[in-house]
Amino acid sequence: MRTRGCATPYAALAAMILVTVSTINCGSDSPSAPSTGTPTVSSVTLSTATVPAGGTGQATVSLSAAAPAGGSSIALSTSNPAVAMVQTPVLVAAGASSATFAVTGVSAGTATIAASLNGSTGRSPMLTVTAQAAVVLRTISLSATTVVGGDFVTGTAILNTVAPSGGAVVALSAGDPAKVPASVTVPAGAASATFTVTTRAVGGATSADVTGSYGGASASATLAVTPPTVATARFGVRGPTESETCTLTDEGKTLTCTFDGSTSTAPGTITAWDWSYGVAGMFSQTTSGPVLTMPAVNCSLIPPPPFPDGPQWFTMIVTLKIHDSLGNVSAEAVNRGVRVIPKDVCGF
C-alpha cells in the first residue's frame, strides 16, 4: 500500500527563511557604503596668543569635513566678552573646510573663543589681551635738516601707536628763525601727521629746534638755517577776498590788491623790488620794501570791451626782480595766473 508524502511544519519554516535571506541579499554581494558624515567643528586656532586692547587678531575654525552646498554657518562666542569680542556667525563656504575671522581685544584679561556647529563645539587656546599702551609723542622728524632761510621744510609728528578716537592734538613750537603752527592733529587710527616749518632769511648760519608734545612726552628735531648764496625773488598776490585776484576800481586807476615779496631772499640786504604787471598793457614800479599795495594803473591795463567769451575777468601777468646791497640781482619770478576783475570801470 502507497503512503502520500506530507511536508512537516519544520520544512515549511526552513523554506520561508531561505526565501527571506535570498530577498535581502538580492543584487549585491557586499554591505552598502556608509553615508558621508555631517561636518562638525574639529578645531579653533589663533594666529597670535596675545593682542592689545583695541587691536585685532585672526582665528581659524576648521571642520571635520567639507561644508555642504550653501556652506556651513558657524556660531561663535567668547568666554569673556569684556576681554575679547567676535562677530558671529562665520560662514565656511561650500566645499571648504575652514574659515577665518577677527578677534578684537577689548580690555586686559584672558578669554577663549568657541565655535559650534551641528551639536559640536571647539574652543581656542587661551587668548591674552594686554592693556593698551598710553598714546604719546615718539618723534619729530624733518624732511631736511638744513634749509636756506626763507625756504620751508615739512615736519612729521609721530606717535608711539595709533591715535585714539577724536585724534591726537600735538602741540608744536619752534625757535627763531623757524615758525610752525601751534598744533597738528594726528587723525584717529593714524600714527603720524605732517606740518610745515617756515623760516626767515638770515645773515649767517644758525639753527632752530622744532618741538612737539603729546601725552606727557615731548620730542624735538634741530633745523640748520643758512644764509642764501644767490638772490631769489618770490611773491604772492592777495585780493580783498581771495588770493590771486585783483579788482580794477577808482575809474580804472587802481588795482585793489597787494603784491607781497617778503619771502624773497638774497646774500645781502634787499634794497629794491622791481615789479611789473599787466594784461594788454604793462606797468612797472620799484619799491624799497617788499610790499606793493594798490598798484597804480589806467584803463590801458586791460583790453577794451566787450569781454571775450568765457569768464568775466582777464588774466594778468605779474613779475618781480630783486636787488641786494652786494650787487646781486635775482632771476625774474613770474605769476601768469592773477585774475583782474573790472568793477564798473573802463566801459565794463
C-alpha positions in Angstrom: 0.0 0.0 0.0 1.4 3.5 -1.1 1.6 6.3 1.5 1.0 10.0 0.4 4.0 12.4 1.2 3.4 15.4 3.5 5.7 18.4 4.3 6.3 18.9 8.0 5.9 22.3 9.7 9.6 22.4 10.1 10.2 22.0 6.4 7.9 24.9 5.6 9.6 27.2 8.1 13.0 26.4 6.5 11.7 27.3 3.1 10.4 30.7 4.3 13.8 31.6 5.9 15.6 30.7 2.7 13.4 32.9 0.6 13.7 35.8 3.1 17.5 35.6 3.1 17.7 35.5 -0.7 15.5 38.6 -0.9 17.7 40.7 1.4 20.9 39.8 -0.4 19.5 40.3 -3.9 21.6 42.4 -6.3 24.7 42.7 -4.0 27.4 40.6 -2.5 28.7 43.3 0.0 27.2 45.7 2.6 26.2 49.2 1.4 28.7 52.0 1.9 28.2 54.3 4.9 26.8 57.7 4.2 29.1 60.8 4.4 29.3 62.3 7.9 27.8 65.7 8.8 30.6 68.3 9.3 31.4 69.2 12.8 33.9 71.6 14.4 37.3 69.9 14.7 39.4 72.9 16.0 39.7 76.6 16.7 43.2 78.1 16.4 44.6 81.6 16.9 47.2 83.4 14.7 48.6 85.0 17.9 48.3 84.3 21.6 48.3 88.0 22.5 46.6 91.1 21.2 46.5 94.6 22.7 43.2 96.2 23.9 41.7 97.9 20.8 43.8 95.6 18.5 42.7 92.6 16.4 44.0 89.1 15.8 42.9 86.3 13.5 41.4 83.0 14.4 40.6 80.0 12.2 37.8 77.4 12.7 38.3 74.0 11.0 35.7 71.4 10.2 35.8 67.6 10.2 34.6 67.5 6.6 33.9 69.9 3.7 30.9 72.2 4.1 27.9 71.2 2.0 26.2 73.2 -0.7 25.2 76.5 0.8 28.1 76.4 3.2 28.1 75.9 7.0 27.2 78.8 9.4 29.4 78.5 12.5 28.2 80.2 15.7 31.0 82.0 17.5 31.2 83.1 21.1 33.8 84.3 23.6 34.2 83.1 27.2 34.7 86.7 28.4 33.1 89.4 26.2 34.6 92.1 28.4 38.0 91.0 27.2 37.6 89.8 23.6 34.8 90.1 21.0 34.0 88.2 17.8 31.4 88.7 15.1 29.0 85.8 14.8 28.3 83.8 12.7 31.1 83.0 10.3 30.4 81.1 7.1 32.5 78.2 5.8 32.0 78.3 2.1 30.6 75.2 0.3 33.4 72.7 -0.4 35.8 74.4 2.1 36.7 73.0 5.5 37.8 76.2 7.3 37.2 79.9 7.6 39.0 82.8 9.4 37.5 85.5 11.5 38.7 88.5 13.5 39.1 88.6 17.3 39.1 92.1 18.8 40.8 92.9 22.1 38.5 94.9 24.5 40.4 95.2 27.8 43.2 93.4 29.6 42.5 89.8 30.6 42.1 86.3 29.1 39.4 84.6 27.1 38.8 81.6 24.8 36.8 81.6 21.6 34.2 78.9 21.0 32.8 77.7 17.6 29.7 75.5 17.4 28.1 73.5 14.5 25.7 70.6 14.4 25.9 69.9 18.1 29.7 70.1 18.2 31.8 72.8 19.9 35.5 73.6 19.6 37.5 76.0 21.8 40.6 78.0 21.0 43.7 78.1 23.2 43.7 80.9 25.8 43.9 84.4 24.3 45.6 87.1 26.3 44.6 90.8 25.8 47.1 93.3 27.1 46.3 96.8 28.3 46.5 99.5 25.6 49.7 101.5 25.8 49.3 105.2 26.6 49.5 107.2 23.4 52.4 109.6 23.5 54.6 111.5 21.0 57.6 109.5 20.0 59.4 111.5 17.3 59.5 114.8 15.4 61.2 114.4 12.0 62.0 116.9 9.3 62.1 116.4 5.5 65.5 118.1 5.5 67.8 119.1 8.4 69.3 122.1 6.6 67.4 124.9 4.8 68.2 128.2 3.2 66.5 131.0 5.2 63.2 131.9 3.6 62.5 128.4 2.5 60.5 125.7 4.3 60.6 122.0 5.2 58.0 119.5 6.1 57.8 118.2 9.7 56.2 115.0 10.9 54.8 114.3 14.3 55.0 110.5 15.0 53.2 108.8 17.9 54.1 105.5 19.6 50.9 103.9 18.4 47.7 105.0 16.6 45.8 108.0 17.8 42.6 107.4 19.8 39.1 108.3 18.8 38.9 112.0 18.2 42.6 112.2 17.2 45.7 113.4 19.0 46.4 117.1 19.0 50.2 117.5 19.2 51.4 120.9 20.5 54.2 122.5 18.4 56.8 125.2 18.9 60.0 126.3 17.2 62.8 128.7 17.9 63.6 131.7 15.7 64.2 131.8 12.7 61.8 128.9 12.3 58.0 129.0 12.6 55.4 126.3 13.0 51.6 126.1 13.6 50.5 126.0 17.2 49.5 122.3 16.8 48.9 119.5 14.4 46.2 116.8 14.7 47.0 113.1 14.2 43.7 111.6 12.9 42.1 108.7 14.8 43.6 105.4 13.7 46.7 107.1 12.3 50.2 107.3 13.9 51.5 110.5 12.3 50.7 113.8 10.8 52.7 116.4 8.8 53.1 120.2 9.2 55.0 123.0 7.6 58.1 124.6 9.1 58.8 128.0 7.6 61.9 130.1 8.1 63.0 133.7 7.6 66.1 135.0 5.8 69.2 135.0 8.0 72.5 136.9 7.8 74.6 133.9 9.0 74.2 130.2 9.7 72.1 129.4 12.7 69.8 126.7 13.9 66.4 126.2 15.5 64.7 123.4 17.5 61.3 122.2 16.3 59.5 120.7 19.3 56.3 118.8 19.8 54.5 117.4 22.8 51.6 115.0 23.5 50.5 112.6 26.2 53.1 113.9 28.6 56.0 113.2 26.2 57.9 115.6 24.0 60.4 115.3 21.1 62.3 117.7 19.0 64.5 118.0 15.9 67.1 120.6 15.0 66.9 122.5 11.8 70.0 124.3 10.4 69.2 127.6 8.7 71.8 129.1 6.3 72.0 132.4 4.5 71.2 132.4 0.8 74.1 132.3 -1.7 72.1 133.7 -4.6 69.3 136.3 -4.8 65.9 134.7 -5.2 62.6 136.6 -5.9 59.4 135.1 -4.5 56.0 136.8 -4.1 52.3 136.3 -3.7 49.2 138.3 -4.7 46.4 138.9 -2.2 43.0 140.4 -3.2 40.2 141.8 -1.0 38.5 138.4 -0.6 40.8 135.8 -2.2 44.3 135.3 -3.3 45.5 135.6 -6.9 42.7 138.2 -7.6 42.8 142.0 -8.2 39.8 144.3 -8.7 40.1 147.2 -11.1 38.5 150.2 -9.3 38.7 154.0 -9.0 37.7 154.7 -12.6 40.3 152.2 -13.7 43.2 153.9 -11.9 43.8 151.4 -9.1 44.3 147.6 -8.7 42.7 146.7 -5.4 45.2 144.0 -4.3 48.6 143.6 -2.7 51.8 142.2 -4.2 54.0 140.7 -1.4 57.6 139.8 -2.0 58.6 139.4 1.7 59.6 135.8 1.1 62.4 136.8 -1.3 66.0 136.2 -0.2 69.5 137.4 -1.1 73.0 137.2 0.3 73.0 140.9 1.1 70.2 143.2 2.3 67.5 143.5 -0.4 67.3 147.2 -1.4 64.9 147.2 -4.3 61.9 145.2 -5.5 61.1 145.7 -9.3 57.5 144.9 -10.1 55.8 144.7 -13.5 52.2 143.8 -14.2 49.6 143.9 -17.0 47.2 142.3 -19.4 47.1 144.3 -22.6 49.5 147.0 -21.4 52.4 146.5 -18.9 53.1 148.8 -15.9 56.2 148.9 -13.8 57.0 150.1 -10.3 60.0 149.8 -8.0 59.5 149.7 -4.2 62.1 150.0 -1.4 60.1 147.5 0.7 58.7 144.0 -0.2 55.1 145.0 -0.4 53.3 146.9 -3.2 49.7 147.8 -2.2 47.0 149.2 -4.6 49.2 149.3 -7.7 48.5 152.4 -9.9 47.3 151.7 -13.4 44.9 153.0 -16.1 42.4 151.5 -18.5 45.2 150.5 -20.9 46.0 147.7 -18.5 43.1 145.6 -20.0 41.7 145.2 -23.5 38.7 147.4 -24.4 35.1 146.0 -24.1 33.5 143.6 -24.5 34.7 140.6 -22.5 35.8 137.7 -24.6 33.7 134.5 -24.4 34.2 132.8 -21.1 34.9 134.0 -17.6 34.2 137.7 -16.8 37.7 138.6 -15.9 41.2 139.0 -17.5 44.3 137.1 -16.7 47.3 139.3 -15.7 51.0 138.6 -15.6 52.9 139.8 -12.5 56.7 139.7 -12.3 59.3 140.5 -9.6 63.1 141.0 -9.6 65.1 141.9 -6.5 68.4 143.7 -6.0 70.6 143.4 -2.8 73.3 145.5 -1.2 76.1 143.3 -2.5 75.0 143.9 -6.1 73.2 140.6 -6.6 70.2 140.6 -8.9 67.7 137.8 -8.9 66.1 136.0 -11.8 62.6 137.2 -12.6 59.8 135.5 -10.7 56.6 135.2 -12.7 53.0 134.6 -11.9 50.8 134.3 -15.0 47.6 133.4 -13.3 46.4 136.6 -11.5 42.7 137.4 -12.2 41.7 141.1 -12.9 38.0 141.9 -12.5 36.9 145.3 -13.8 34.3 146.8 -11.4 32.1 149.1 -13.5 35.1 150.8 -15.0 36.7 151.2 -18.4 33.5 150.5 -20.2 32.8 147.2 -18.3 
